[in-house]
Amino acid sequence: MTGIACVFAGQGGQFVGMGRDLYENFSECKAVFDLADSVLGQPVSKVCFEGPEDVLTRSDFCQPAIFTVSVACYKALVNCLGKVPQIAAMAGLSLGEWTALHLAGVVNFEDTVKILAARGRFMQEACEDNPGAMVSIIGLSEDKLAEICSLTGVWIANVNSNEQIVLSGKKEAILESERLAKEAGAKKTVILKVAGAYHSPLMGSAVEKLNVVLDSIRFSNPSVTVLSNVTGVPHADPSSIRSMMLKQIVSSVKWLDCVNWMKSQSVSGYLELGPGRVLSGLIKRIDTSAEVINIQDMASLQKACEVIKQKERLV
């Protein structure tokens, strides 16, 4: 397998105004936002375009909103190119993995919007029931941080690159972990502005609640390779996908493994679709030779299409 991979944003890249110019320029994108509004019975499009920011950042709203914008970005890309691009693999960070699964044909749009609204709500409830925090550590190995976790009772939540790892757990334990990381020589530590301890066992109640929601959802085989956050390798059959997407809520996100797997399969170009450029930065740190293009608005879309079309002419 060679070629291009599509990757999709997780929570945190949202901003007021996201997706608006795509909505105004492409009927396909307008249809995506209109459908999300209809399914949820809420003005997803209006809050994406106009705010207020405090509503947009709520997990129950933010997760389906980012998904909707990311799908609109993909629809706009197809329109701009005049065809469906040949994609070698798809992957997403946390909620972005649901975007990848939808575009790979595993779950339909309506069901994915409902899942993400419920997922966000259940995760917020878990944060309130089990208060926690997260800290980003730069410059320590995964093995060293695993040692710190064993001492403080926290968990590795994200392995984002060779240099950046995120820990998750009770607030006091996270602060102690940060202190130990600094003593061990961490280059930088940042307490994240998040509602709680995502991707840790403290999210267990969200898994139980989402399990009930997924009982009524039909999962299909993916039409393109989709990488699992939990394993760092491709998803398998529909039953396994359902299981992994529940486990993902309380498990470490192995983004480094996902990118390394794609690199091992000769993927050298990445299209990041959706708000923000977080994944573009992480991918470049993991694979310095990779070409990464972000698509989140009309300007970045037009630039991406020009680059893709030029490369096709040269082949």
C-alpha positions, 0 to 999 in steps of 0.5 A: 500500500502506498500513497495518501492517508486522511487523518481527522482532528480530535477535540481541542481544535474547534473555533467559532466560525469553523466550516462556515465558508465551506457551507456557503460555497458547497451544496454538499457541505451545506447538506452535511450541516443541515443533516446534523442540525436535523438529527440532533435537533440543535443548531450545530451549524449556527454554533459552529459559525457564530458561537457562543464559544462556551457552548461550542466547547461543551463536549456534548456539542463539540464532538459532533460539531468537529465531526460535522466540520471534518466530514464537510471538509472531506466533501469539499475536497471531493468536489474540488478534485472532481473525484474521490481521492485514492486513500491508502488509510484513514486515522483519527485522534479520539473522536476523530477515529469516529470520523474515519470510521464513518468515511470508511463506511462503517457507520452512517452519518446520522448514527455517528452524530448521535454517537458523538453527542452521547459520547461527549455527554457521557464523558462530561458526566464521568468527569463530574463523577470522577474529577481528574486532570491531564498533563502533557510531558515533553522529553521523557520516554514512555518507559520512564513515564510508565515508572512515574505512573506506577508511583503516582497511580495515573495512566498514560492517556496519549502517546502522541509522538516520540517526544510528547506523551500525555498522562491522565488521572486524579488532579493531585496525582497528576500534579505529583506526576508533573513534579516527578517528570520535571525532576526526571529531566522533562523538557516541558510540562503543560497541565491541559485545559480539559474537563477531566481525565480522558482516556483513563479508567476514570471514564469507565461510566461513559463506556457503560452508557455508550455500550447501550447506545451502540446496541442499536447501531449497525457496524459494517466492514470498512471500505478502506484501512482505518487505524485503531487508537487502542492497538495502533494497527488496522481495525478488523471486523465490525464486532471488533470495531464496536468493542475497540471504540468502547475500549478507546474511551478508557485506553491510551491513544497510540497515535505514534503507533498509528503513524508509524504503521502508516509509514511502514506501509509507504504512506508519505502524504497526509491530509488532515481534515477538520479544524486545527493543525494538531495532527499535522504537527504531530505527524511531522515530528514522527515522520520528518519526511512526510508531506502534510496538508491541512484542510479546514477552510476555503483557502487551505482547500484550494491550496491542497487541491492545487498540490494534489492535482500538480502531483497527479500531473507529474505521475 
